[in-house]
Amino acid sequence: MVDEDTEGTSLLDLGSDSVSREDLDDTRQKDPDAFTDKYRESVALDQVRGAVRQYGEDGISVSMIADLLEMSNETVRKHLETLCSLREVYKQKKNKQMYLYYPNGKPLHGLGTRRIESDDGDTIIEMQLAQGRREQLFVHVTEKRFSLLEGERTEGAVMFPLNKLDEFFAELDDLADEVDQE
C-alpha cells in the first residue's frame, strides 16, 4: 500500500521502468487512486520477475509462483506474458497443459564469459561463448544495467552462431558506412 511518504516518489525513482514518468504524472493529476493501481501492478510485475530470477533456473510454473507470492494464477500468468513479450523470461512446454518459465539471458551451456563495463558502471555488455545442439558454438551478447536497488538486470540479449561472426561484423561495417553517407 502507498503511504503519504511516497507521494513525491515515482516508480522511476525506485528503479523500475515499468511505468513512464509521463504516465505517472498524468495519472496522479487526474485520479490519485489510479496511481495506487499502477503502483500495485508495477510492484506485482517486479515480484513475478524476481521469483523467476530467483527460483526459475530449473523452470518454475505459474502455480508455483502464485503460491510463492500469494497471487492468483491469472495475475501471475498476465505478468509472465508481459515478461515474455519483453524477453526477460521465456517459457517451455513441460507437458500438454503446463509451461515452465525461465529467466532469459543465461545460456545453459556457457563456456566462457567476458565483460565490457561503461565508465559510469551503469551499462554492462556481457559476451559468452555457448554450446548448442550438435556442439555448435554460439555467441551470446547480453546488455545489462546496474542499479543499487536491483543489482544487475538484463535489458536484452542476442545469440548467433559463432561461424557467422565475420559476416555479422561485415554487415555492421556496411551499415555504419551507409549511416555515415546519409
Secondary structure, DSSP 8 states (H G I E B T S, - for coil): ---GGGTT--TTTTT--SS-HHHHHHHHHH-HHHHHHHHHHHHHHHHHHHHHHHH-TT-B-HHHHHHHHT--HHHHHHHHHHHHHTTSEEEEE-SSS-EEEEESS--TTEEEEEEEE-TTSSEEEEEEEEE-GGG-EEEEEEEEEEETTTEEEEEEEEEEEGGGHHHHHHHHHHHHHHHHH-
